[in-house]
Amino acid sequence: MSTRIILADDHAIVREGLKSILENELGMTVVAQAESGRTAVDLALKLKPDIVIMDISMPDLNGIEATRRILSESAGVKVIALSMHSDKRYVAEMLKAGASGYLLKHSALDELERAIKTVLSDKTYVSPAIAGVVVKDYIQRLASESEGSVTLLTPKEREVLQLIAEGRSTKEIAGKLNVSVPTVESHRQHIMEKLDLHSVAELTKFAIREGLTSLE
């Protein structure tokens, strides 16, 4: 049976290009496309694909958080990151979130095929261009988590932090998450206390540094 794939990327032209390659060159089936991490989570839960090919930098819910949710809510689904970011922090955070693979967007067709086959065989694939430094950094990070790490926050707090960093108002965040304004304010206060940060500017810098959002 053909491998079933969901494509998650906020650029339609990237999704269409990947869809053409996957279906016409590799004989796989793209069952859905998502332009945001939140949509990718919903589609993965509904469609139960074999693989989600996930961009990292997406609005509302980034690829790292979306990967965490997909893997906690949709058993058996594999995630491969396909990103322009080669920075070791992005790669390490994506692998910690549970992704089974990480490719750079300029990767060749044969590498994409190799990554998919590797992941389907329950192994991890990391692009050779970044493998060495990533493995070393990943081991170091597992051994000693930073006190200021995003891992101090709950999933909901990480979600609120991303939206704050994207410039959303408290009311907008409340509406998007279907919670009350006081609840959002409470989350923000807890985030600041845990991270020992005292302004929206500091929260935004932290979110960018930790890969929750980007300046794109």
C-alpha positions as CSV (number, residue, x, y, z in Angstrom):
1,M,0.0,0.0,0.0
2,S,1.2,3.5,-0.9
3,T,2.8,5.5,1.9
4,R,0.3,8.2,3.1
5,I,1.8,11.6,3.8
6,I,0.6,15.0,5.2
7,L,2.6,18.1,4.1
8,A,2.8,20.9,6.6
9,D,4.4,24.1,5.4
10,D,3.1,27.7,5.3
11,H,4.2,28.2,1.7
12,A,1.8,26.8,-0.8
13,I,4.5,26.6,-3.6
14,V,6.7,24.4,-1.4
15,R,3.8,22.1,-0.6
16,E,2.8,21.7,-4.2
17,G,6.4,21.1,-5.3
18,L,6.8,18.4,-2.6
19,K,3.4,16.8,-3.5
20,S,4.5,16.5,-7.2
21,I,7.8,14.9,-6.2
22,L,6.3,12.5,-3.7
23,E,3.4,11.4,-5.9
24,N,5.0,11.5,-9.4
25,E,8.6,10.5,-8.6
26,L,8.3,8.3,-5.4
27,G,4.8,6.8,-5.9
28,M,3.5,8.0,-2.5
29,T,0.2,9.6,-1.6
30,V,-0.3,13.1,-0.2
31,V,-3.5,12.8,1.8
32,A,-3.6,16.4,3.0
33,Q,-1.8,19.7,3.2
34,A,-1.6,22.1,6.2
35,E,-0.4,25.7,6.2
36,S,-0.1,25.8,10.0
37,G,1.1,23.6,12.8
38,R,-2.4,23.6,14.4
39,T,-4.0,22.4,11.2
40,A,-1.3,19.7,10.9
41,V,-2.2,18.4,14.3
42,D,-5.9,18.2,13.5
43,L,-5.3,16.5,10.2
44,A,-2.9,14.0,11.7
45,L,-5.4,13.1,14.4
46,K,-8.2,12.7,11.8
47,L,-6.3,11.0,8.9
48,K,-3.7,8.9,10.7
49,P,-1.0,9.2,8.0
50,D,2.2,7.2,7.9
51,I,4.3,10.4,7.9
52,V,4.0,14.1,8.4
53,I,6.6,16.2,6.7
54,M,6.8,19.2,8.9
55,D,8.3,22.7,8.4
56,I,9.5,24.3,11.7
57,S,8.7,28.0,11.2
58,M,4.9,28.3,10.9
59,P,2.4,30.8,12.5
60,D,0.1,30.1,15.5
61,L,1.8,26.8,16.3
62,N,5.3,26.1,15.2
63,G,6.5,22.7,13.9
64,I,8.2,21.8,17.1
65,E,5.1,22.1,19.2
66,A,3.0,20.6,16.5
67,T,5.3,17.6,16.4
68,R,4.9,17.1,20.2
69,R,1.1,17.1,19.9
70,I,1.0,14.8,16.9
71,L,3.2,12.2,18.6
72,S,1.2,12.4,21.9
73,E,-2.2,12.2,20.2
74,S,-1.7,10.1,17.1
75,A,0.0,6.8,17.8
76,G,2.1,5.4,14.9
77,V,2.5,8.6,13.0
78,K,6.1,9.6,12.1
79,V,7.3,13.2,11.7
80,I,10.1,14.3,9.4
81,A,11.3,17.9,9.7
82,L,12.0,19.6,6.4
83,S,13.4,23.0,7.2
84,M,15.7,25.8,6.0
85,H,17.2,26.0,9.5
86,S,20.5,24.1,10.0
87,D,21.1,25.7,13.4
88,K,21.7,22.9,16.0
89,R,19.2,24.4,18.4
90,Y,16.3,23.9,15.9
91,V,17.5,20.4,15.1
92,A,17.9,19.3,18.7
93,E,14.6,20.7,19.8
94,M,12.8,18.9,16.9
95,L,14.4,15.6,17.8
96,K,13.6,16.1,21.5
97,A,10.0,16.7,20.4
98,G,10.0,13.2,18.9
99,A,10.7,13.8,15.2
100,S,12.2,10.8,13.4
101,G,14.0,12.7,10.8
102,Y,15.4,16.1,9.9
103,L,16.2,17.3,6.4
104,L,17.3,20.6,5.0
105,K,15.0,22.1,2.3
106,H,17.8,22.1,-0.3
107,S,18.2,18.3,0.1
108,A,18.1,16.2,-3.1
109,L,15.3,13.9,-4.1
110,D,17.2,10.7,-3.3
111,E,17.9,12.0,0.2
112,L,14.2,12.7,0.8
113,E,13.4,9.1,-0.4
114,R,16.1,7.7,1.9
115,A,14.8,9.6,4.9
116,I,11.3,8.4,4.4
117,K,12.4,4.8,4.0
118,T,14.6,5.1,7.1
119,V,11.8,6.6,9.2
120,L,9.3,3.9,8.1
121,S,11.8,1.3,9.3
122,D,11.6,2.8,12.8
123,K,15.0,4.5,12.6
124,T,16.1,8.1,12.8
125,Y,17.4,10.1,9.8
126,V,19.4,13.3,10.1
127,S,20.8,15.0,7.0
128,P,24.5,14.2,6.7
129,A,25.2,17.9,6.3
130,I,24.3,18.5,10.0
131,A,24.6,15.1,11.6
132,G,27.9,15.5,13.3
133,V,27.4,18.7,15.3
134,V,23.7,17.8,16.0
135,V,24.5,14.4,17.6
136,K,27.2,16.0,19.8
137,D,24.9,18.9,20.9
138,Y,21.9,16.6,21.4
139,I,23.9,14.4,23.8
140,Q,25.2,17.4,25.7
141,R,21.7,18.9,26.0
142,L,20.2,15.7,27.3
143,A,22.9,15.4,29.9
144,S,22.4,18.9,31.3
145,E,19.3,21.0,30.6
146,S,19.7,24.7,31.0
147,E,17.8,26.3,33.9
148,G,16.3,28.8,31.5
149,S,15.2,26.2,29.1
150,V,11.8,26.2,27.4
151,T,11.3,22.7,29.0
152,L,10.4,24.5,32.2
153,L,7.1,25.5,30.6
154,T,4.0,23.4,30.2
155,P,2.7,22.8,26.6
156,K,0.0,25.4,27.1
157,E,2.5,27.9,28.4
158,R,4.8,27.3,25.4
159,E,1.8,27.9,23.1
160,V,0.9,31.2,24.9
161,L,4.5,32.3,24.7
162,Q,4.7,31.8,21.0
163,L,1.6,33.8,20.4
164,I,2.9,36.6,22.7
165,A,6.1,36.6,20.8
166,E,4.2,36.9,17.5
167,G,2.6,40.1,18.8
168,R,-0.9,38.8,19.5
169,S,-2.9,40.7,22.1
170,T,-4.2,39.0,25.2
171,K,-7.7,39.1,23.8
172,E,-6.5,37.5,20.5
173,I,-4.7,34.7,22.3
174,A,-7.8,34.0,24.5
175,G,-9.9,33.7,21.4
176,K,-7.5,31.5,19.6
177,L,-7.1,29.1,22.5
178,N,-10.7,29.3,23.6
179,V,-9.9,30.4,27.1
180,S,-10.7,33.5,29.1
181,V,-8.5,36.7,29.2
182,P,-7.7,36.2,32.9
183,T,-6.5,32.6,32.0
184,V,-4.1,34.0,29.4
185,E,-2.9,36.7,31.9
186,S,-2.3,33.9,34.4
187,H,-0.3,31.9,31.9
188,R,1.8,34.9,31.0
189,Q,2.5,35.6,34.7
190,H,3.6,32.0,35.3
191,I,5.8,32.1,32.2
192,M,7.5,35.2,33.4
193,E,8.0,33.8,36.9
194,K,9.4,30.5,35.6
195,L,11.8,32.1,33.2
196,D,12.6,35.1,35.4
197,L,11.7,37.5,32.6
198,H,9.9,40.7,33.1
199,S,8.7,42.2,29.8
200,V,7.1,41.1,26.5
201,A,10.4,42.1,24.8
202,E,12.3,39.7,26.9
203,L,9.7,37.0,26.3
204,T,10.0,37.5,22.6
205,K,13.8,37.3,22.6
206,F,13.6,34.1,24.6
207,A,11.0,32.6,22.2
208,I,13.2,33.3,19.2
209,R,16.3,32.0,20.9
210,E,14.5,28.8,21.9
211,G,13.1,28.2,18.4
212,L,9.4,28.7,19.3
213,T,9.1,31.3,16.6
214,S,11.4,33.2,14.2
215,L,11.9,36.6,12.7
216,E,10.7,35.4,9.3
